[in-house]
Amino acid sequence: MNIKQAKNEVKNAIRAYLAKDEFGGYLIPAIRQRPILLMGPPGIGKTQIMEQIARECGIGLVAYTITHHTRQSAIGLPFIRQKQYGGKEYSITEYTMSEIIASVYDKMESTGLKEGILFIDEINCVSETLAPAMLQFLQCKTFGNKKVPDGWIIVAAGNPAEYNKSVREFDIVTLDRVKKIDVREDFTVWKEYAYQNGIHHAIISYLDLKRECFYQIQTTVDGVSFATARGWEDLSQMIQVYEKLGIPVDQDLIFQYIQHRRIAKDFANYLELYYKYQSDYQVEEVLRGCFDREKVMKLRSVPFDEKLSVISLILARLGSAFQQSYLQDQFVTGLFEELKSLKAAMTEEGAPRPGQVLEAFTQQYHETLKAKKEAQQIDRLEEHSMLQVEKALESYYTVLRAEHLAEPLAAFDRIRSLFQEEVERRSQIIEETSAMLDHAFDFMEAVFPDSQEMVVFITELTVNFYSAKFISENGCDRYYQHNRGLLMNEAEEKIRSQIDEIKETLSAPTLE
C-alpha cells in the first residue's frame, strides 16, 4: 500500500489499541496489542507519518533509530543486587533502565501525555549483539527487564533486504506477533503532500513530467545511485533558501541531495529552463492581467514540456497567494478565539488593570505554545499561526501601555479596532488572490482554450490543498465552469468506452 494508506492503517490500529471500556481498561489488552511493523523503501515518509499521527491523535511520540544504539544503551547497564530466596542471600544481575524506556517516561513527565507511540526505525538493521534484545522487544515489549509503559504503542520500521545489506530477516515466531504493513512509494500521494507542505514547484512539475525519476535506487559497478522522496523534499528547502539569498543552484548542489547523476543533471537542466521561462513569459505580469498577448500566443507552438513549465510557474505564484490567504485566515480565526477569552478576563469583576490582564494572558498563551511545541502537538503551519497570534497580543499590550488605557471597555474597544485591521487585511488578501486567479484564467483561456493544458491547470488547482480550500470558501465561477466541462468530458469518454465494450461483446462469436 502507499504511505497514505499505511498512515490510515496505523492510525486506526492506534485508535483501536487506545480504546477503553466503561471501567477505563483497554478493550484490547496490552499483551494483545501487536507492535506495528512498517516495511518499505528508505526515504518515503515513514517517520513523518508517525509525527502526523501523534498530532492528530493527541498523543506523545518518542522516536529512535536503533542502529545508533549499542546493547548497553538499549537495554541498560548491568549491576549486582543482593536478594534472599528461602532464607539465603544471592547475588543477582539486574539492569538499569534502558535509555529508550527512560525517554518514554521523560516524554510523559515533560508533556503530561500518558499515551503515545514509541517508534523504532531501522529495526531489522541492528548489530548482532543487539538483535536478540530487539526480538524480545517486539515479542514482550520490554528492554532488558523494563517494560514499555501501558498506553504506549510500539511502531517499528525497516527496509527490505534489497535496500540494505545489513538487514536481518525476522523469523515466523516474531512475524506472528506483529502487525506487518508493507509500504511502497507513490508519486500521486506524495504530490498531495508536496503541495500542502510547500515543496518547490519546479520539483513538482519536473516529477509530474518524469515520474520515473521520483524514486529510484540502482546498484551498478560504480556503486549505488538513488533518488528518494526525502531527497527531493530536502533539496526543495535548500533551493528555496538559495533563491532568497540570491545564490545560484547548480548541478553539484542537486547531486548532494539527488545522488543519481543522470537525474540530478536532468533536473538541473530543467531548473535552468524553469527560471528562464519565468523571465521570458513574465509570470508576475500575467497574474496582474498585463501580459503581452502576442508574446504569450507563441506558447501554442512550443513543446509540451515548455507549456507545462509555464503553467507550473503560474500555479506556483498562485499557490503562494493561496497559502498566504490560508495563513491569514488561520491567524485571524485563532486571534478571534483568544480575544473572546481576553474580553471575559478583562471585564470580570475585580480584574486587575487591562494592561496587567493582557500581559498575563499573553504569557499564558506563550506557555501554551511552548508546551504544544515540546509535545510535538502542532505542525509548522499551526506554529506559524500561533506565533502570529502571540505577536499580535504583544503589540496590543504595547498600545494599551502607550495610550494609558485603564478602563476595561475602552481598552477592549481599542483592541477590537486593531483586530479589525487584521480582518480587513484578510479581506484584502482574498480580493487580491481572487483577482490573480481571474487573470490566470484570462491567460489560460486566451492561450489554451479547451485544451490538454487547461485540463492540467484545473487538475492542479483541484489537487493543491490551498487552492482547493480557497476556491471552496471564496468561489470561482470559471473554475467550476471548466471543472464541470472536464467532468462531463470524462463521463462522456467513460460512456463511449462502455458502449464500445458492449458492441464488442455483442459482435463476438458465441457457443450454441
C-alpha positions as MATLAB code, in Angstrom:
seq = 'MNIKQAKNEVKNAIRAYLAKDEFGGYLIPAIRQRPILLMGPPGIGKTQIMEQIARECGIGLVAYTITHHTRQSAIGLPFIRQKQYGGKEYSITEYTMSEIIASVYDKMESTGLKEGILFIDEINCVSETLAPAMLQFLQCKTFGNKKVPDGWIIVAAGNPAEYNKSVREFDIVTLDRVKKIDVREDFTVWKEYAYQNGIHHAIISYLDLKRECFYQIQTTVDGVSFATARGWEDLSQMIQVYEKLGIPVDQDLIFQYIQHRRIAKDFANYLELYYKYQSDYQVEEVLRGCFDREKVMKLRSVPFDEKLSVISLILARLGSAFQQSYLQDQFVTGLFEELKSLKAAMTEEGAPRPGQVLEAFTQQYHETLKAKKEAQQIDRLEEHSMLQVEKALESYYTVLRAEHLAEPLAAFDRIRSLFQEEVERRSQIIEETSAMLDHAFDFMEAVFPDSQEMVVFITELTVNFYSAKFISENGCDRYYQHNRGLLMNEAEEKIRSQIDEIKETLSAPTLE';
ca = [
       0.000    0.000    0.000;
       1.085    3.619   -0.375;
       2.183    5.805    2.540;
      -1.237    7.499    2.826;
      -2.997    4.155    3.156;
      -0.340    2.996    5.619;
      -0.929    6.102    7.727;
      -4.649    5.331    7.938;
      -3.919    1.711    8.852;
      -1.537    2.729   11.642;
      -3.851    5.478   12.898;
      -6.845    3.139   13.031;
      -4.792    0.485   14.842;
      -3.643    3.022   17.435;
      -7.199    4.263   17.967;
      -8.289    0.652   18.500;
      -5.410   -0.083   20.884;
      -6.207    3.016   22.977;
      -9.991    2.471   23.060;
     -11.243    1.814   26.613;
     -14.218    0.106   28.199;
     -16.559    1.651   30.788;
     -14.097    0.801   33.579;
     -11.142    2.534   31.914;
      -9.426   -0.654   30.795;
      -8.155   -1.125   27.253;
     -10.574   -3.033   25.015;
      -7.542   -4.810   23.556;
      -5.258   -5.833   26.457;
      -1.667   -4.602   26.183;
      -0.419   -8.164   25.687;
      -2.622   -8.418   22.548;
      -1.653   -5.034   21.142;
       0.670   -6.261   18.436;
       3.597   -3.972   17.608;
       3.116   -2.434   14.163;
       5.906   -3.160   11.694;
       6.215   -0.894    8.651;
       8.375   -2.355    5.919;
       9.261   -0.254    2.893;
      11.963    1.563    0.921;
      14.014    4.273    2.652;
      13.018    7.920    2.424;
       9.301    7.531    1.645;
       7.994    9.224    4.815;
       7.597    6.506    7.457;
       8.881    8.767   10.242;
       6.819   11.741    9.075;
       3.533    9.869    9.237;
       4.332    8.953   12.857;
       4.616   12.668   13.663;
       1.323   13.366   11.891;
      -0.496   10.508   13.638;
       0.751   11.597   17.073;
      -0.522   15.150   16.494;
      -3.853   14.031   15.078;
      -4.479   11.543   17.916;
      -3.248   13.963   20.601;
      -0.654   11.523   21.944;
       3.102   11.602   22.523;
       5.869   10.408   20.229;
       9.319    9.090   21.082;
      11.381    8.169   18.013;
      14.689    6.295   17.874;
      16.882    4.979   15.090;
      18.007    1.751   16.708;
      21.192    1.394   14.628;
      22.608    4.311   16.658;
      22.412    2.217   19.831;
      24.591   -0.356   21.487;
      23.235   -3.236   23.524;
      24.052   -1.347   26.725;
      22.226    1.871   25.806;
      19.197   -0.047   24.524;
      18.645   -2.473   27.406;
      20.541   -0.735   30.231;
      23.756   -1.416   32.153;
      24.088   -4.486   34.395;
      24.644   -4.203   38.160;
      24.788   -6.703   41.040;
      21.967   -6.784   43.563;
      21.501   -8.928   46.689;
      18.262  -10.871   47.106;
      17.070  -13.510   49.530;
      15.430  -16.751   48.440;
      14.413  -19.396   51.006;
      16.327  -17.604   53.722;
      19.553  -17.497   51.713;
      21.114  -14.425   50.126;
      22.127  -14.481   46.468;
      23.883  -12.044   44.145;
      21.857  -11.476   41.003;
      22.292   -9.377   37.876;
      19.820   -6.586   37.184;
      19.838   -3.745   34.672;
      19.495   -0.008   34.886;
      16.560    1.424   32.960;
      17.013    1.447   29.197;
      17.732    4.855   27.701;
      14.805    4.273   25.342;
      12.322    3.383   28.088;
      13.587    6.337   30.143;
      12.871    8.625   27.169;
       9.240    7.478   27.205;
       8.922    8.408   30.883;
      10.706   11.715   30.234;
       8.170   12.489   27.478;
       5.297   11.670   29.833;
       6.740   13.928   32.521;
       7.516   16.867   30.241;
       4.266   16.842   28.247;
       1.698   15.283   30.549;
       0.779   12.851   27.756;
       0.342    9.407   29.289;
      -0.212    7.621   25.974;
       1.859    7.683   22.835;
       3.894    5.988   20.121;
       7.334    4.504   20.667;
       8.763    4.494   17.144;
      11.868    2.420   16.443;
      13.360    2.907   12.976;
      15.670    0.510   11.097;
      14.658   -2.281   13.474;
      15.932   -5.030   11.170;
      19.407   -3.493   10.838;
      20.623   -3.859   14.426;
      24.004   -5.267   15.387;
      24.450   -8.950   16.126;
      24.700   -8.298   19.873;
      21.509   -6.237   19.930;
      19.390   -8.494   17.679;
      18.122  -10.806   20.482;
      17.053   -7.777   22.532;
      15.080   -6.443   19.546;
      13.253   -9.739   19.156;
      12.440   -9.700   22.867;
      11.276   -6.099   22.496;
       8.831   -6.977   19.704;
       7.587  -10.131   21.414;
       7.437   -8.995   25.066;
       7.516   -5.156   24.823;
      10.499   -4.934   27.166;
      14.073   -3.653   27.020;
      16.155   -5.628   29.488;
      13.777   -6.152   32.424;
      11.925   -2.830   31.965;
       8.544   -2.844   30.253;
       7.192   -0.220   27.839;
       4.500    1.677   29.830;
       0.872    0.758   29.171;
      -0.748    3.147   26.683;
       2.426    3.393   24.590;
       2.109    1.672   21.233;
       5.188    0.187   19.601;
       5.640    1.022   15.933;
       8.774   -0.210   14.202;
      10.060    0.383   10.685;
      12.563   -1.362    8.484;
      13.845   -1.589    4.933;
      13.591   -4.701    2.752;
      16.841   -6.575    2.115;
      17.307   -5.155   -1.396;
      17.849   -1.676    0.080;
      20.218   -2.522    2.910;
      22.994   -5.106    3.183;
      22.719   -5.101    6.996;
      19.117   -6.338    7.059;
      18.259   -9.283    9.294;
      15.238  -11.354    8.373;
      12.617  -11.872   11.076;
      11.600  -15.442   11.813;
       7.992  -16.672   11.768;
       7.799  -16.614   15.576;
       8.462  -12.867   15.564;
       6.356  -12.053   12.499;
       3.430  -13.906   14.068;
       3.496  -11.389   16.917;
       3.484   -8.165   14.899;
       1.030   -6.309   12.659;
       3.080   -6.087    9.451;
       2.340   -3.395    6.849;
       4.229   -3.286    3.544;
       4.620    0.229    2.131;
       5.672    1.349   -1.339;
       6.498    4.697   -2.926;
       3.664    6.514   -4.733;
       4.181    9.828   -6.526;
       0.474   10.744   -6.658;
       0.185   10.545   -2.864;
       3.479   12.387   -2.387;
       2.286   15.134   -4.736;
      -0.647   15.933   -2.422;
       1.810   16.143    0.467;
       4.180   18.261   -1.622;
       1.541   20.894   -2.345;
       0.441   21.098    1.283;
       3.998   21.367    2.576;
       5.287   23.908    0.068;
       7.641   21.752   -1.982;
       9.246   23.857   -4.727;
       7.012   23.936   -7.806;
       9.921   23.209  -10.138;
      10.341   19.850   -8.396;
       6.621   19.055   -8.546;
       6.327   19.942  -12.239;
       9.563   18.110  -13.153;
       8.438   14.930  -11.406;
       4.991   15.254  -12.967;
       6.705   15.083  -16.350;
       9.173   12.368  -15.340;
       7.560   10.282  -12.654;
      10.137    7.549  -13.094;
      12.664    9.958  -11.533;
      10.679   10.354   -8.294;
      12.086    7.266   -6.627;
      14.969    5.207   -7.969;
      17.602    3.056   -6.311;
      20.110    1.383   -8.616;
      23.237   -0.612   -7.873;
      25.925   -0.549  -10.573;
      29.645   -1.233  -10.801;
      30.175    2.395   -9.762;
      28.132    2.000   -6.575;
      24.604    2.876   -5.515;
      22.675    5.666   -7.258;
      19.408    6.863   -5.773;
      16.672    9.480   -5.719;
      14.145    9.427   -2.869;
      11.156   11.422   -1.630;
      13.257   12.576    1.329;
      15.958   13.808   -1.029;
      13.509   15.830   -3.136;
      11.976   17.446   -0.055;
      15.319   18.409    1.464;
      16.506   19.730   -1.904;
      13.325   21.814   -2.153;
      14.056   23.600    1.121;
      17.630   24.314    0.064;
      16.545   25.705   -3.322;
      14.001   27.987   -1.662;
      16.598   29.376    0.754;
      19.173   29.759   -2.044;
      16.604   31.753   -4.044;
      16.032   34.116   -1.107;
      19.774   34.589   -0.663;
      20.387   35.045   -4.388;
      22.702   32.017   -4.578;
      22.580   30.082   -7.873;
      21.537   26.422   -7.746;
      23.817   24.170   -9.784;
      24.102   20.501  -10.598;
      26.632   19.889   -7.825;
      24.175   21.102   -5.188;
      21.371   18.995   -6.644;
      23.577   15.876   -6.683;
      24.230   16.325   -2.959;
      20.543   15.500   -2.398;
      19.586   13.510   -5.517;
      22.506   11.099   -5.623;
      21.694    9.793   -9.054;
      23.947   11.530  -11.575;
      21.623   11.281  -14.581;
      18.533   12.512  -12.692;
      20.485   15.297  -10.966;
      21.816   16.532  -14.323;
      18.408   16.296  -15.949;
      16.723   18.256  -13.158;
      19.490   20.879  -13.192;
      18.800   21.474  -16.906;
      15.064   21.628  -16.236;
      15.519   24.111  -13.370;
      17.628   26.377  -15.578;
      14.854   26.437  -18.188;
      12.270   26.946  -15.432;
      13.977   30.162  -14.342;
      14.348   31.255  -17.982;
      10.626   30.797  -18.672;
       9.818   32.791  -15.548;
      11.594   35.750  -17.096;
      10.599   35.148  -20.727;
       6.867   34.840  -20.102;
       6.634   37.466  -17.327;
       4.521   35.431  -14.932;
       4.015   38.320  -12.497;
       2.643   40.441  -15.343;
       0.316   37.600  -16.379;
      -1.178   37.479  -12.900;
      -1.653   41.239  -12.904;
      -3.562   40.950  -16.167;
      -0.933   42.870  -18.115;
       0.621   40.165  -20.275;
       1.762   40.726  -23.844;
      -0.757   38.681  -25.871;
       1.451   38.406  -28.964;
       4.331   37.097  -26.907;
       2.351   34.545  -24.916;
       0.488   33.325  -28.010;
       3.815   31.853  -29.134;
       3.296   29.340  -26.348;
       0.829   27.481  -28.559;
       3.620   26.314  -30.842;
       6.304   25.411  -28.262;
       6.915   21.844  -26.984;
       4.548   20.485  -24.348;
       7.290   20.449  -21.687;
       7.720   24.198  -22.071;
       3.972   24.791  -21.887;
       3.769   22.717  -18.736;
       6.656   24.622  -17.153;
       4.943   27.973  -17.767;
       1.682   26.661  -16.316;
       3.661   25.389  -13.317;
       5.169   28.849  -12.819;
       1.681   30.384  -12.802;
       0.448   27.733  -10.370;
       3.481   28.306   -8.143;
       2.765   32.021   -7.833;
      -0.929   31.347   -7.290;
      -0.023   28.691   -4.741;
       1.944   31.135   -2.592;
      -1.025   33.547   -2.703;
      -3.443   30.767   -1.718;
      -1.169   29.786    1.154;
      -0.868   33.398    2.342;
      -4.663   33.654    2.336;
      -4.918   30.424    4.329;
      -2.354   31.564    6.907;
      -4.022   34.950    7.356;
      -7.380   33.248    7.850;
      -5.909   30.818   10.410;
      -4.291   33.745   12.225;
      -7.457   35.862   12.315;
      -9.597   32.910   13.411;
      -7.154   31.959   16.172;
      -6.793   35.560   17.347;
     -10.588   35.993   17.444;
     -10.929   32.981   19.771;
      -8.249   34.344   22.103;
      -9.816   37.818   22.181;
     -13.156   36.358   23.272;
     -11.426   34.864   26.307;
      -9.452   38.067   26.856;
     -12.619   40.182   26.947;
     -14.143   37.918   29.597;
     -10.949   38.179   31.687;
     -10.769   41.975   31.336;
     -14.402   42.640   32.265;
     -14.526   40.147   35.136;
     -15.384   41.759   38.462;
     -12.272   42.553   40.472;
      -9.955   42.073   37.488;
      -6.626   43.984   37.514;
      -5.956   46.829   35.067;
      -6.412   45.862   31.383;
      -2.690   46.052   30.672;
      -1.919   43.639   33.503;
      -4.626   41.242   32.350;
      -3.298   41.306   28.787;
       0.299   40.834   29.927;
      -0.637   37.757   31.987;
      -2.853   36.478   29.165;
      -0.007   36.805   26.649;
       2.420   34.995   28.952;
      -0.066   32.160   29.422;
      -0.507   31.911   25.648;
       3.282   31.775   25.232;
       3.492   28.891   27.720;
       0.698   27.047   25.909;
       2.527   27.423   22.592;
       5.792   26.274   24.151;
       4.136   23.199   25.698;
       2.435   22.235   22.424;
       5.700   22.603   20.541;
       7.632   20.478   23.061;
       4.910   17.832   22.940;
       5.049   17.917   19.109;
       1.307   18.568   19.024;
       1.451   21.280   16.348;
       2.860   21.284   12.835;
       4.880   24.032   11.170;
       1.858   25.984    9.883;
      -0.003   25.791   13.196;
       3.100   27.053   14.958;
       3.333   29.907   12.441;
      -0.280   30.962   13.160;
       0.192   30.748   16.927;
       3.358   32.843   16.738;
       1.396   35.468   14.787;
      -1.307   35.499   17.473;
       1.327   35.876   20.197;
       2.955   38.763   18.316;
      -0.441   40.480   17.920;
      -1.192   40.158   21.651;
       2.215   41.649   22.459;
       1.548   44.579   20.118;
      -1.865   45.185   21.735;
      -0.190   45.302   25.148;
       2.272   47.910   23.843;
      -0.638   50.062   22.570;
      -2.544   49.865   25.885;
       0.541   50.973   27.797;
       1.408   53.764   25.377;
      -2.165   55.143   25.399;
      -2.674   54.636   29.172;
      -5.997   52.861   28.701;
      -7.125   51.796   32.184;
     -10.877   51.357   31.727;
     -11.688   47.768   30.615;
     -14.330   48.502   27.964;
     -12.335   51.371   26.458;
      -9.221   49.215   26.411;
     -11.022   46.352   24.706;
     -12.635   48.702   22.171;
      -9.125   49.791   21.218;
      -8.053   46.154   20.846;
     -11.160   45.483   18.755;
     -10.220   48.296   16.365;
      -6.720   46.833   15.981;
      -8.203   43.397   15.371;
     -10.482   44.846   12.704;
      -7.395   45.918   10.764;
      -6.349   42.257   10.593;
      -9.830   41.290    9.390;
      -9.617   43.930    6.664;
      -6.156   42.672    5.764;
      -7.620   39.190    5.328;
     -10.337   40.568    3.030;
      -7.709   42.424    1.011;
      -5.593   39.268    0.574;
      -8.664   37.295   -0.529;
      -9.605   40.004   -3.007;
      -6.082   40.191   -4.443;
      -5.828   36.393   -4.695;
      -9.214   36.173   -6.427;
      -8.057   38.793   -8.934;
      -4.859   36.824   -9.602;
      -6.904   33.674  -10.192;
      -9.149   35.530  -12.646;
      -6.121   36.854  -14.537;
      -4.693   33.322  -14.665;
      -7.927   32.146  -16.282;
      -7.737   35.103  -18.717;
      -4.304   33.844  -19.733;
      -5.284   30.165  -19.943;
      -8.453   30.873  -21.943;
      -6.541   33.118  -24.337;
      -3.646   30.733  -24.940;
      -5.011   27.247  -24.188;
      -8.798   27.236  -24.577;
     -10.397   23.786  -24.266;
      -7.020   22.066  -24.402;
      -4.974   19.485  -22.581;
      -3.112   22.338  -20.901;
      -6.385   23.666  -19.447;
      -7.107   20.188  -18.080;
      -3.690   20.215  -16.381;
      -4.354   23.665  -14.918;
      -7.770   22.718  -13.499;
      -6.476   19.398  -12.169;
      -3.591   21.044  -10.308;
      -5.936   23.606   -8.739;
      -8.039   20.694   -7.526;
      -5.122   18.700   -6.125;
      -3.452   21.604   -4.311;
      -4.740   21.767   -0.705;
      -4.555   25.576   -0.509;
      -6.171   26.325   -3.872;
      -8.950   23.789   -3.282;
      -9.677   25.306    0.126;
      -9.580   28.881   -1.191;
     -11.963   28.127   -4.072;
     -14.368   26.161   -1.865;
     -14.580   29.062    0.604;
     -14.463   32.037   -1.771;
     -15.754   30.585   -5.027;
     -14.558   30.931   -8.611;
     -17.197   30.637  -11.348;
     -14.675   29.967  -14.093;
     -13.060   27.141  -12.165;
     -16.432   25.477  -11.648;
     -17.328   26.051  -15.305;
     -14.157   24.407  -16.616;
     -14.234   21.689  -13.970;
     -17.816   20.830  -14.862;
     -16.851   20.606  -18.522;
     -13.888   18.388  -17.617;
     -16.113   16.047  -15.609;
     -18.665   15.916  -18.447;
     -15.933   15.019  -20.934;
     -14.660   12.277  -18.628;
     -18.189   10.936  -18.176;
     -18.758   11.014  -21.952;
     -15.497    9.133  -22.566;
     -16.464    6.545  -19.956;
     -19.914    6.037  -21.532;
     -18.381    5.700  -25.011;
     -15.893    3.170  -23.653;
     -18.715    1.166  -22.090;
     -20.720    1.272  -25.368;
     -17.657    0.030  -27.265;
     -17.259   -2.823  -24.796;
     -20.935   -3.773  -25.229;
     -20.584   -3.684  -29.030;
     -17.538   -5.956  -28.860;
     -19.426   -8.359  -26.624;
     -22.451   -8.446  -28.953;
     -20.327   -8.952  -32.057;
     -18.215  -11.697  -30.536;
     -18.960  -15.268  -31.692;
     -20.916  -17.342  -29.167;
     -21.114  -21.036  -28.500;
     -24.505  -22.583  -29.179;
];
